[in-house]
Amino acid sequence: MAETRWEQARASERAAGQGGYGAHFARLLDEGADIEGEARLADVLAPRGAWILDAGSGMGRVGGALVARGHRVVGVDFDPEILDQSRRTYPDLPLVDCRLDELTPDRLSAAGFPTSYDVVVCVGNVMILLAPDTERTVLANLTVLLGQAGRLLVGFALSGAPSGFSRRYPLDEFVADYEAVGLELVHRFASYDLEPFVAGGAYVVHVLRRAR
Ligand SMILES: C[S@@+](CC[C@H](N)C(=O)[O-])C[C@H]1O[C@@H](n2cnc3c(N)ncnc32)[C@H](O)[C@@H]1O
């Protein structure tokens, strides 16, 4: 499989002796910072006790916060170091070690998890750190896992992303990609606290569902 932009970023950070994303969020957690904004919005979208898939779950801050709110959450990530950090920090968050471009219902059911979710969350710039040209595959894989009334919460930077290895993912290209896999727009915001999106904005949050 092609190397992800995430792996390129991590290799560069390691070479520079930098902790990167994992160390950053460990520090914020120690400081008591609010790192649950994405989870609060996902919680609003979900029925109580929902099944939620956290796609690219990282150190577990989003999935962990959703477990704490009573949801049944499955985190999916493929970075061994970040999976270890998640296990240590949020031991109640179950994890599947899998690339999102290889994620299938069979892979989840083999690990003992459902194949249909009320909410799928893919936040924190995951979409701009995938391997080149796998965005549509990942969106298609996540769409298959949405229940009939399921919703996909996706957020990423349109400009000024923290990692220099992130791709630029223009809004019209993202729209073409999600429509091509059978998704439609429910909401578009500029932030997880629902600031209105305006053209040229630096960050975009989408709530998507299967096209009707
Ligand atoms: C910036 S972190 C965000 C993590 C988490 N969503 C959050 O908001 O805290 C990006 C995550 O995407 C994961 N990632 C990137 N490409 C991936 C892929 N192809 N399959 C699975 N995970 C991937 C990385 O391992 C990393 O944990």
The ligand as a MOL file (V3000), in Angstrom:
LIG
                    3D

  0  0  0     0  0            999 V3000
M  V30 BEGIN CTAB
M  V30 COUNTS 27 29 0 0 0
M  V30 BEGIN ATOM
M  V30 1 C -3.9160 14.2430 13.2970 0
M  V30 2 S -4.3250 12.6140 13.8280 0 CHG=1
M  V30 3 C -6.0500 12.8290 14.3370 0
M  V30 4 C -6.5140 11.7260 15.2230 0
M  V30 5 C -7.9210 11.8950 15.8080 0
M  V30 6 N -8.9440 11.7840 14.7950 0
M  V30 7 C -8.0660 13.1900 16.5580 0
M  V30 8 O -8.7740 14.0800 16.0690 0
M  V30 9 O -7.4660 13.3150 17.6370 0 CHG=-1
M  V30 10 C -4.5280 11.7230 12.2840 0
M  V30 11 C -4.7390 10.2320 12.5090 0
M  V30 12 O -5.1140 9.6630 11.2450 0
M  V30 13 C -4.5470 8.3650 11.2100 0
M  V30 14 N -4.4820 7.9550 9.7960 0
M  V30 15 C -3.9570 8.6110 8.7600 0
M  V30 16 N -4.0820 7.8860 7.6300 0
M  V30 17 C -4.7180 6.7310 8.0030 0
M  V30 18 C -5.1360 5.5820 7.2880 0
M  V30 19 N -4.9380 5.4540 5.9790 0
M  V30 20 N -5.7460 4.6010 7.9780 0
M  V30 21 C -5.9590 4.7210 9.3210 0
M  V30 22 N -5.5880 5.7880 10.0370 0
M  V30 23 C -4.9760 6.7840 9.3820 0
M  V30 24 C -3.1810 8.5280 11.8520 0
M  V30 25 O -2.6400 7.3040 12.2760 0
M  V30 26 C -3.5050 9.4830 12.9900 0
M  V30 27 O -3.7900 8.8040 14.1700 0
M  V30 END ATOM
M  V30 BEGIN BOND
M  V30 1 1 1 2
M  V30 2 1 2 3
M  V30 3 1 2 10
M  V30 4 1 3 4
M  V30 5 1 4 5
M  V30 6 1 5 6
M  V30 7 1 5 7
M  V30 8 2 7 8
M  V30 9 1 7 9
M  V30 10 1 10 11
M  V30 11 1 11 12
M  V30 12 1 11 26
M  V30 13 1 12 13
M  V30 14 1 13 14
M  V30 15 1 13 24
M  V30 16 1 14 15
M  V30 17 1 14 23
M  V30 18 2 15 16
M  V30 19 1 16 17
M  V30 20 1 17 18
M  V30 21 2 17 23
M  V30 22 1 18 19
M  V30 23 2 18 20
M  V30 24 1 20 21
M  V30 25 2 21 22
M  V30 26 1 22 23
M  V30 27 1 24 25
M  V30 28 1 24 26
M  V30 29 1 26 27
M  V30 END BOND
M  V30 END CTAB
M  END
